């Protein structure tokens, strides 16, 4: 005889004729569900035997003591944010449940929605979502977003950094060193952070009276696999740039590697500036000049904001933007002559 299949939150929603988000609200004791609807959902939970699951146990205690952290992938940026979240959680009475597993199929937005539905119906009181695309306004639980793709999200508190100002500082630094041909390796198209960094780059050129040259721009895409080709194209130009501002540290480090392959020395032949100040930037050869966005502080602020949201002490449209600063190391120098 086959073992009985475990009843899921989707089964409950289907049987009760409501959405998964509605079941989640009932299970977690959230507001926004009519009393008659909530009673019907509880009846279905009992009938289907859902009360034996971890989800239904939260009916007896709406406080699970767990905060969910959703990241599409564990890479240097998200890892630093997670460190900040972990430090802020110490002594708070909450445990963190980090959730990933985005495969690249079906779209990140769909993965985020499915993951939030699954987690909000099981183990967590609230969630922090790192670099989300678009999060459903009806997540069923309090949600804080860190560096969302589209900028501050309506209906959700948001933490990010001043990408425009950071890019302006990076470009200004290179110009002040005497560079006039400053290349730019842009971030991923469609992301607000990438757009703001390009806007800051252009503003830095304009401030110095340097005309923007589209031939000096390539898309690095924030990723190793796209950065190499973009950097090689840029550094192989007949009139190559004497300096490059890369939209993140990973792209900047790959640019220095490509420069070495082409026989160029950093910073003697080419100055390079990155963005993020992840730990790898200080360990690069040479150590990378970069723009620091306080990633661990972003994570800590996200945790504190979520706690305030859980206690009713924060508004859902709260937005925190943190300062970016220039960190000078050995990958930049004054243009000879």
N, C-alpha and C positions, 0 to 999 in steps of 0.2 A: 504494500500500500504506500503510495507516494505521500511524503510529508506535506502538510498543508502549507500553501504559499503564504508568506507573511503579508498581512494587510498593510497597504501603503496609504499615505495621506491623499493620494490621487483617487484611490478606491473610495475613501470616505467622501471626498468632494463630489465624485460622480453619483454615489448613492444618495447623497443629501441634496443634489441639484444645485450646488454652489461652487464657487471657485476654490482653488487650493489656498489662495491668500485668505479667504474667509475662514476656512477650516483652521489655518494657522493662527488667525486672530483669536478664534474661540479657544484653541488649545493653549495659547499663551496668555489668555485672559486680557487681550487688548480691546480697546474701545472700537466702536464703528460697526458693530454687528447688532441687528435688531434682536430683541430677546427671544422672539418666536423662532428666528433662524438659528440662534445659538442653541436653543433647546433641541431643535431638530438635528443639528450636527452632533450634539452630545448623545442623542438617542442612537444615531447611526454608529457612532464610535462604540457604544456598548454592544449593539447588535452584531457588528462585524468583529468584535474582539480586539479592537485596536487599543484598548486600555492596557494591554499587556506590554505594549512597546514603550520605548524611551519617550516617544512623543506624548503618549497618553499619560504617562506618569507625571508630566509637567502640568496636567490638569489638577493634580493634588498640590502642586507647588509651582506657581507661575515663574518663580525665580530659579533659573537653572545654574546661575553663577558662571556661565561660559559666554565669552565674546567670540564670534566668528571673524576670521580674517580671510578675505578672498583675494588671491593674487592669480593672474593668468599664468605667470611663470616666476620661478625664483631666479632672478638675475640681480646684478649688483645694486640697482636702484631699489627694488622691492625688498631685498635683504636688509639694507640699511634702515628702511622704514620699519621693517619688522623688529629690528633691534630696539628702536625707539618705543614701539608698542610694548615690547616685552619689559623694558625697564619701567615704563609707566604703570604696568599692571602689578608690579611687585607691591604687596601689601594692600592691594585694592579689594581683595576678596573675590576677584574674578580670575578664572583660567582662560587662556587663549587657545582657540582651535583654528590652526592655519589650514586653509583649504585651497588646493590648486587642482591641476589635472586638465587644464584647457589643452585640447589636442590640435587646435588650429582649424578644426572642421566645424561647420555649422555656425560660425561667427561668434566672436567673443561676447557680443551682447546676449545671444541666446544662452551661452554657457553661464553668464552671470545670473540671468533670470532663473535658470534651472537650479543653479547652486543655492541661490538665496531661498528659493521655494523649499528645497530639500532641507537646508539647515534650519530655516525658521520654523519648520514643522517638526523639528527633532530636538536639537540640543542647545540652542543659543538664545540669549536675551536680546542681543543686538549684533550689528556687524560693521566692520570697517572694510571697505572695498577699495583696493589700490589700483589706480589707473583704470577705472571702469570706462566703458563706452557709454551706454545709456542704461541706467538702473530704473526698473519699474517704480513708479511713484507709489504703488500699492504693494510694498515689499512685505507688509505684515509685521515688521519689527523696525525699531529705530536703526537707521543706517547713516554712517558718515563716509564720505568719499575723499580719497587722497589723490590729488593730481588727475582729475577726470579728463578724458580725452577732449571733451567739448567745453571745458571750463566749468565755472560754478553751475551746479545742477539745480534747477527749480525743484523745491521741495526737499532737498537734502543738504545738510551742512557740508561744507567743502574746505579742505586744507590744500593750499598749493604754495608755490614760491613765485617771486617776481621774475619771471622768465625774460621779460622785455629788458628790465634794468640790468640783469646779469649779462645778457648778450651785448648791451650797450657798453658795459664795463670791459668786456673781453675785446671788443673791436677798438674801443678807445685806447686800451693798453697797447695793442699792436701798432696803432697809428702813432701814438706818442713815442714808440721806439723807432719811428722813421719809416715804417712800412706803408707803401701806397698801393701795392698790389696784394690785397688781402683776400684770399679765397675763403669760401664758406661751404662746409659740408652740412647740409640741412638735415633736419629730423624727418620723421615719418609724415608724409602728406596727410592732411585732415586732422591732425592733432593740434589742439590750441597751443600747447607748449612749443611745438615746432614752429608754428606761425608766429608766436610772440618772439622767439629767438631770431627768426629771420628779420622780423620788424626791427628788433634792437640792433642787429648787424647793419641793416640799411641806414638806420638813424645814426650809428657811429660813423659811417662813411660820410653821410651828409653833413654831420657836425664838423668834419675836417675838410669839407669842400671837395671830397673825392666822389667822382661820378660812379654810380652803381654799374657794374659790368656783369651781365648775366653769364658771360663765358667763364667767370670765376666761381660759379656756383654749381655744385653737384648735390645729389640727394644721397646722403649716407644712410638715412633711414633708422638711425639709432642702433643698428645691428651689425655684427661682425661680417656676416655673409654678404651684406650690401655695401659695407664701408670700403672694403678692399678695392673693388672695381672703381668706385667713385673717386677714391683718393688717387688711384693710379692715373685715371683720366686727367684729373686736375694737375697732378705733378708732371705729367708728360706733355703739357701744352708747350708750344714754341716759346711763348712768353708766360712762363709759369709764375704762380704767386710766390712771393718771398715769405709769406706768412699764411697760416690757415687757422681759422676758427672753426672747430668742429662742435656740432650741437650736443654731443655728450662725450663723456670720457672714453667710452669703449671705441667710438669712432676716432677720437683723437689719437689713442694709443695705436690703433691700426694704421692711421696715417703716418705715424713715426716709423712703424715697421715697413710700410711701403716705401717711404723715403729712403730708408737704409738699403732696401732692395735696389733702388734706382741710383745708389751711390751718393745720396745726399746726406749731409750731417745735420743733426738737430742739436743745438740751435744755430750752428755756424752758417749753414746754407738755407735753413728753413726754421722759422719760429712756429710753434703750435700751441694753441690754447684749447682746452676742453670745457666741459660743463658737467657738474654734479659733485665733484670731489669725492668719488667713491674711493675706498682704500687702495684699489689697484693704481690710482693715479700717482700716489706718492711712491709706489714701488716700480714705476715705469723707468725705462732707460732712454733718456734722462728723466728724472722726476717731472711730472707734468704740471705746468701752469694751468690753472683751471678756475672756473666759477663755482663757488660752493653754494649749493642750496642745502639748507640744514635738514637732511633727510631723516635723521633720528629724531630731531625736534618735531618734524612733521608727523611722524608716527606717534610721538608722545602727546602732541596736541590733539591728534585724532582720537586717541583713547580718552583723554580728559573730556573732550567735547561729547563723546558718546555717553560717558557717565553722566554728564550734565543733562543730556537728552533723555536718558533713562529715568532720571529723577525729576523731569519736568522743568529743569532750570535753564534750558537752552531753546532757542527758536530753530525751526527747521530750515530757515533761510540764512543761518549764520555762515559767514565766510571769513576764513583767516588766510591772509597772504603773508608769507614770511620773506624776510630780506635775503638777497643774494649778495655775495661779496667775492672779490678777486683774491685768489691765493697764488702768489708768485713763487714759481720754482725755477728749474733750470732748462725748461724747454723753449724759453723765449729770450731774446737778446736784441740789442739795438742793431739796426741794419748797418752794416759796414759802409762807411763813406757817406 
